[in-house]
């Protein structure tokens, strides 16, 4: 029953997101260093909540942290746009393509998250973000820690840490 419910909830959330992307919807505009993007943070949090326990419980690398709140809080002034673009690139190109939920019913939610990140990334692609050396080093450090793990473990960990990313985006 729970698996069916989760599948139904993900399907409804996916339909809502698709409806939001195709029509007027309540979204929040994030302003980042002269760049802006419409983001449906509430829906992203809902999708994440559907896969969170699975992603965290399957994370076998408890001692490793890819992204933490302090890393994102320390983004230098004028570098938020760049940091968000690089973070979206990381999730779209490295994480979501390698993430596999242990429960097939949750694949819809992870796909919806990936599609939402692609949409935000596409919207931000119009922005001219200047990337400083420190910001690039920070993302390079995340990538290096990601590459130290097996790809499945790394993707699992990055998805499990999405809550931190979404909370940070909410604070922008």
DAZIPE-V588402 format. One record per residue. N is the residue number from 1. RES is the residue in one letter. PHI is phi in radians with two decimals (999 if undefined). Layout:
# DAZIPE-V588402
N | RES | PHI
N | RES | PHI
This chain:
# DAZIPE-V588402
1 | X | 999
2 | X | -1.10
3 | X | -1.09
4 | X | -1.15
5 | X | -1.11
6 | X | -1.06
7 | X | -1.09
8 | X | -1.15
9 | X | -1.09
10 | X | -1.08
11 | X | -1.09
12 | X | -1.12
13 | X | -1.09
14 | X | -1.08
15 | X | -1.08
16 | X | -1.08
17 | X | -1.08
18 | X | -1.06
19 | X | -1.12
20 | X | -1.17
21 | X | -1.25
22 | X | -1.69
23 | X | -2.59
24 | X | -1.14
25 | X | -2.63
26 | X | -1.35
27 | X | -2.31
28 | X | -2.04
29 | X | -1.61
30 | X | -1.59
31 | X | -1.85
32 | X | -2.37
33 | X | 0.92
34 | X | 1.47
35 | X | -1.98
36 | X | -2.43
37 | X | -2.59
38 | X | -1.47
39 | X | -2.34
40 | X | -1.69
41 | X | -1.08
42 | X | -1.05
43 | X | -1.19
44 | X | -1.07
45 | X | -1.10
46 | X | -1.12
47 | X | -1.05
48 | X | -1.09
49 | X | -1.08
50 | X | -1.26
51 | X | -1.94
52 | X | -0.96
53 | X | -1.11
54 | X | -1.13
55 | X | -1.14
56 | X | -1.29
57 | X | -1.17
58 | X | -1.52
59 | X | -1.39
60 | X | -1.57
61 | X | -1.90
62 | X | -1.05
63 | X | -1.34
64 | X | -1.81
65 | X | -2.23
66 | X | -1.49
67 | X | -2.24
68 | X | -2.26
69 | X | -1.02
70 | X | -1.14
71 | X | -1.04
72 | X | -1.37
73 | X | -1.21
74 | X | -1.60
75 | X | -1.12
76 | X | -1.15
77 | X | -1.03
78 | X | 1.50
79 | X | -2.01
80 | X | -1.09
81 | X | -1.01
82 | X | -1.08
83 | X | -1.06
84 | X | -1.12
85 | X | -1.04
86 | X | -1.19
87 | X | -1.17
88 | X | -1.09
89 | X | -1.04
90 | X | -1.00
91 | X | -1.19
92 | X | -1.22
93 | X | -1.50
94 | X | -1.94
95 | X | -1.59
96 | X | -1.08
97 | X | -1.21
98 | X | -1.95
99 | X | -1.54
100 | X | -2.29
101 | X | -1.23
102 | X | -1.31
103 | X | -2.04
104 | X | -0.96
105 | X | -1.13
106 | X | -1.56
107 | X | -1.04
108 | X | -1.08
109 | X | -1.17
110 | X | -1.17
111 | X | -1.16
112 | X | -1.12
113 | X | -1.08
114 | X | -1.05
115 | X | -1.11
116 | X | -1.13
117 | X | -1.12
118 | X | -1.08
119 | X | -1.12
120 | X | -1.13
121 | X | -1.06
122 | X | -1.09
123 | X | -1.15
124 | X | -1.36
125 | X | -1.07
126 | X | -1.29
127 | X | -1.36
128 | X | -1.89
129 | X | -1.52
130 | X | -1.63
131 | X | -1.79
132 | X | -1.44
133 | X | -1.07
134 | X | -1.13
135 | X | -1.13
136 | X | -1.09
137 | X | -1.10
138 | X | -1.10
139 | X | -1.17
140 | X | -1.04
141 | X | -1.15
142 | X | -1.07
143 | X | -1.10
144 | X | -1.11
145 | X | -1.17
146 | X | -1.09
147 | X | -1.23
148 | X | -1.26
149 | X | -1.68
150 | X | -1.13
151 | X | -0.98
152 | X | -1.14
153 | X | -1.12
154 | X | -1.12
155 | X | -1.13
156 | X | -1.03
157 | X | -1.11
158 | X | -1.11
159 | X | -1.17
160 | X | -1.08
161 | X | -1.62
162 | X | -1.04
163 | X | -1.01
164 | X | -1.10
165 | X | -1.12
166 | X | -1.13
167 | X | -1.11
168 | X | -1.12
169 | X | -1.04
170 | X | -1.05
171 | X | -1.38
172 | X | -1.27
